[in-house]
Amino acid sequence: MTEPPAERPRVTISDPQVMRALAHPARLAITEHLSSIEAGATATECAEIVGLSPSATSYHLRELAKAGLVEQAPNRGDARERVWRTVSPSWTVDAGRGTAPEARAAERALVEAWLARDLERSRDWLRRAPDEPAEWYGASRLADSQLLLTAAELSELNEAVDRLFEPYRKRSRVEPPAGARTVAVQYKALPLD
């Protein structure tokens, strides 16, 4: 059995320019795809994922590279192809408390773009659900729970969820079992007013 490669650390995005560069549906899709694979991908391969032309996708990859979110990966033997990879398989956004309105606005725009992508995935599932195999229909879940926690308990819960997800992450799951599918799991733990 092959050992998964060592993961690069999570990147915290705090620069408003980087947040604005990422706050685009195609760029979110590209970084998500590149984060899920170790070997990287070409603009043509990413174009198939995001539904754009290779040249438009190449533009978005260059913009992501300018922002420091993707980089060129070693080529796969064909010096003509340009392979891209993420600088980190995961990132978090933190404009910082009490920062300039520009930073807060950039953070809000990025999070709203991410939430819109999440909502569209849920809607897509609802459209497809009746035609899915019974085992996948039964295994899927949309749920909402209200918990009563301290900030320390919420941090502990978040760490436990991260540990629970870890063995199933697409990027590091070297030999998934037959029948495995990519599953989007959105986890939000936000205090209510």
Summary of the structure (lengths in Angstrom):
residues: 193
radius of gyration: 18.2
end to end distance: 48.7
largest distance: 55.8
contacts: 445
relative contact order: 0.15
helix: 49%
strand: 8%
